[in-house]
Amino acid sequence: MLIKEIKGYELEKAAPNTSEDFFNRSEVTFIDNGTEKTFHLLYVRYFDEIFNEFVPYENDPVFTAGGKEVHFKDIIGLVCMLKNPELKNRKRVYINEKSELQEYCKGIDYDKLPGIVEQISKGGFEL
């Protein structure tokens, strides 16, 4: 599986009575068996305020890679896929429990993450 792109963004209200503005989305675009797919992680925006409970970074942006600032919302989908590559078989995952996100974030080698993100920005990272 070749990871081609990662990005994260805040959702905006589509209509006055919707709740999209409480959520963020982190996307991982990859090629698997010749087919390009995108994995979407939807999570509660509040997690951006307490991200250091999940990952060992103190400030957002969490680091710079490929000359670009990288934010928590950019990497969290990638972190989940690194933890569980089988997520490639799912189109989207929704996380609203701190404990669930903490589980995905355990056991990741965060020292290697900036290098992985830089490889992605230069054409892709083979997972």
C-alpha angles and dihedrals in degrees: 000000000000115000107213106174143005128193141157134201145168117256118234129212112273091191134007093255097051129094103217092120089072093063142067129202128215116193132198117192115198144161116236121177091344095308123111113223137169125219115207122204112193115192141165110276090224088075088070088064093053099031092132087070087066107032131030096248125110103195137040118255084055095202144331122255129172090003091299131109111245120208132201091253089055095055107033094082089050091049090054091050092048089053094045115018089182087078084084085081092059125074095206143003127198120208122186100151121085091214092056093052091045089055092054091049096052120102097016118137098232092181088069096045097087089052091050091050090049091051089051090052090051095053110299151316122243111225 
